[in-house]
């Protein structure tokens, strides 16, 4: 066993020895929020996501610092699931979670493209483990069935979550590890977003490249188009009350994501600028994994 495997096993043993209990307080068992309590009565919250491309999160210090992707509280949730479900059921869920949730979905006018911008920066909320504290500045969806673009603001967070939960397929760029986690700060219903068929272009390209490309690097190489701003600029606009500029920027990112999705669907590949600035071609898995309208 590797040292990392040993450390994960240690946290599992601690969850057993300390008799930690995990109670589902929102979402679904494999895509939900748990309250984990020890004998001392101390409580921690775990966001458990058994979904391809997603990560589990805990608010404890060990999770933030150990780099393992788990802690004794997350392992307590796993133990609770093992006690609740049969081995066959667990195997079925694990198998489903290992496959692309978008595979076999139909490309029609119900496909929803999505992007959001935040009110705050990582360093202002304690780092990347606290995405649910970033706050929603503005969000944009594009769906032909909706008549095109729709705009959402912080007061509309619940309506946005409901809209995404009702989508037949959500397409975005880094939505699984960022946008969905930002929305998790507004409602436990957001945990259910991990049950929605979602095509995250960044995640799919990462599986091929072994590194995470930016939207700009893919758009420049594939479409010859550059992003007009950045997340940092959007936060500055929010502080200055320039909300319409954030919405315009969001619309542009959604349009880029939609164009890249369509290019990959049509050509079966995309181009990316690598870290040295060279253009490389990579397969677009959704080019053969989705059904035509």
N, C-alpha and C positions, 0 to 999 in steps of 0.2 A: 504494500500500500504506500502511496505517496504521502509526504507530510501534510498536504492539503486534505487528502482523504482522511488521514488520522485526526485532523482538527475538526472536520465535520462530524466524524464518529464520536469525538469527545463531546460535542454539543448535544448530540442525540442522547448520549448516556446521561448528561446532566439533566436533560428534560425528563428522563425516566426517573433518575434518582431523586430529583427535587419534586417529583409528582406534580408537574405543571399541568394545569387544566386549560383547555382552549374552548372558548364559546363563540360560535358564529353570531355576529351582530349585524351583518349586512351582506348583500350579494348572495352568491351561491357557494356551496361547499368548496368547489375547486376554483372559484373566482370570487372570493369574498373577503370580508374583514373579520378578524377574530380578536377577542379580548382574552389575553393569556395571563393567568394569575398563578402565583406561587404560594407556598405556605405562609410567607410573611404578609401576604395580602397585597404585595406590590403588583401593579397591573401594567402590561405593555400591550400595544396594538400592533397586530400583524396584518399586512395586506398580502394575502396569499393568491398567487396567480399561476395556475397550472395551465399555461398557454404558450405555444411556440412564440419565441421572441420576447416574452414578458419576463419580468423578474419579481421575486417576492421581496417584500420590504418589512423591516421592523424598526420601531422607534428607539430601540435600546442602543447603548453606547457600543457594545460589542459588535453589533451588526455594522455600525458606521465605520468601524476601524479595522475589522479583521480581514476584509477582502475576500471572504469565503462565499458570499452570497447566501449565507444562512447564519443562524444563531440558535440558542437553545429554545427560544420562543417559537421560531419557525419550525424547528424540529418537533416541538410540542403539538403544533397543528398537524404535521405529518402523522404523528402517532395517533392523534384523535381521529384522523381520517382512516387510518389503518384499523382502528377499533370499530369504526362505524360501517365500513364497506368491506365486502368480501374480496379476496385476492383477485377473483375474476373481474369484479367491478373496478378495482383499482387499476388492473391491467388494461381494461377497456378505456378508462379515462386517460391513462398515460399514453396509450397508443394514439388516441384521438388528439391529444395535446402535442404530440410529436409531428403531426402532419399539418401542412398549411391549412388554416381554416378557410381560406379563399378558394381552395382547389375544387374544381367542379362547379363553381358558381357561374351564373349566367351574366354576361355583360349586356345590360339593357339600360333603359333610362332611369332605373332605380339606384344605380351605382352612385354613391355619395363621396365626393372628394372633400377633404377637410384639412384645415390648418388653424392654429391659434397663436397669439402672441401674449406675453405675460407683463405683469406690472413691475416685477422685481427681478433681480439677478441672483444667480446661485449664491454668491458670497454674502448676500443680504439675508438669506434664509437658513444659513448653516450648511450649505453645500448641496450636492446632487442627490443626497438621500432624502431631501425635504422638498421635492418638487411640488407637493400639494400645498406648499406655502407661497408659491410664486405669484398666485393671483391671476385671474383672467382679465386681460386688457381688452381683447377683441378676438372674435373667431369668425371664420367664413366657411360656409359649405357651398358646394356646387353640385347640383343634381338636376338633370334634364327634366325629371318628373316633377320637380319643384318649380320649374320655370327658370332655373339658372342659379345665380348667387343668392345666398341668404346671409345676413349679418347678425351676430350675437355679441352681447356685452355681459358684464359681470352679473347684472340683474337677470340675464337670460340663461344663466348657466344650467338651471334645471331643464329648461326647454331644449337647450342644445343637447344635453345628455339624453333626453327622451327621443330627440330626433335621430341621434346616432344609434340608439338602441333599436330603433325601428327600421334601420337601413338593411337592405339585402346584402350589401357589401360596402365597407368603408375603405377608401384608398387614401393614403397619406404618406408623409416622409418623416420617419421617426415618431410615429404616433403611439406605438406600443410602450416605449420607454420614456416618452416625454408628454405628449398632449393628453393622453388618457390619465397619466399620473397627476397632471395639473388639475384636471377636472375632478379627480378623487378628493380634492380639498373642499368640494362643494356638496357632495352627496355620496352616501354609501351606494346609491344606485349606479354610480360611475364604475364600481367594481365589476358590474355586469357587462361593461364594454368589452371585457376580455372574452366574453362568450359570443360576441358579434363577429361574423366573418370579416377579417381585416387584412388588407394587403398593405404592408409597410414596405415601401420601396427601399428605404435605407437598410432595413434588416435583411431583405432578400439579397441585395447587392453585397452586404457584409458577408453573407454565407459563401459567396463566390470569391471575394477579394481577401477575406481575413482581416480587413480593416474597414472602418466606417467612413464612407465617402460623404461629402457635403452635397446638399442640393445644388449649390452653385457649380461644383466641379462636374457634376453629371449634366446639368443643363448647358454649361459652356461647351463640353465635349460633344454632346449629342445634338443639341438644338442650335448651338452658336449664340445662345442667349445668356446673359448674366443676371443675377439677382440685383434688385435696385437698392436694397438696404440690408440690414441685419437685425437679429434679435436685440442686440445692444442699442441700436438706433431706435427700435420700436419702444424700448423701455424709456429712453429719453423723451420720445414723442409723448408717451403716456404722461410723464411728469409735467410736460408742458401743455397738456390738454389737447394735443393734436391728434384726436381720435380718428378723424377721417383719413389721415395719412397712414395710420396703422391699418385701417380697413383696406385701403388701396394696396398697401404692401402685402397684406394677407391674401387679397384677391390674386395678386400677381404670383405668389407662391403656390396657391391652389391651381392656377392656370398652368404653371410650370409642371407641377406634379401630374396634372391631367394629361399634358402633352407628352411627358415621359412615359406615363402609363400606356397611352395610345401607341407611341412609337414602339415600345417593347412588345405590345400586343401584335402589332403589324409586322415588325421586323424580327422579333424573337431575340433581340439584343439591344444593348445600350452602349454608349461610349462614356468613359470616365477619365478625368485627369488624375494621374497618379501623383504621388508625393513629390516627384521630381518635375512635374508639369508635362509629362508625356501622355499622349492619348492612348488608352487601351480599350479594347472591346470586351464586353462581358455579356454572358447570356442573361436574358430576362425570363425567369422561370414562368411567369404568368403568361408568356407568349404561347405556351402549349397547355397550361393548366386550367384555363377558363373556357367556358362555353360561349359560343357566339349567340347573339340575341335571336 
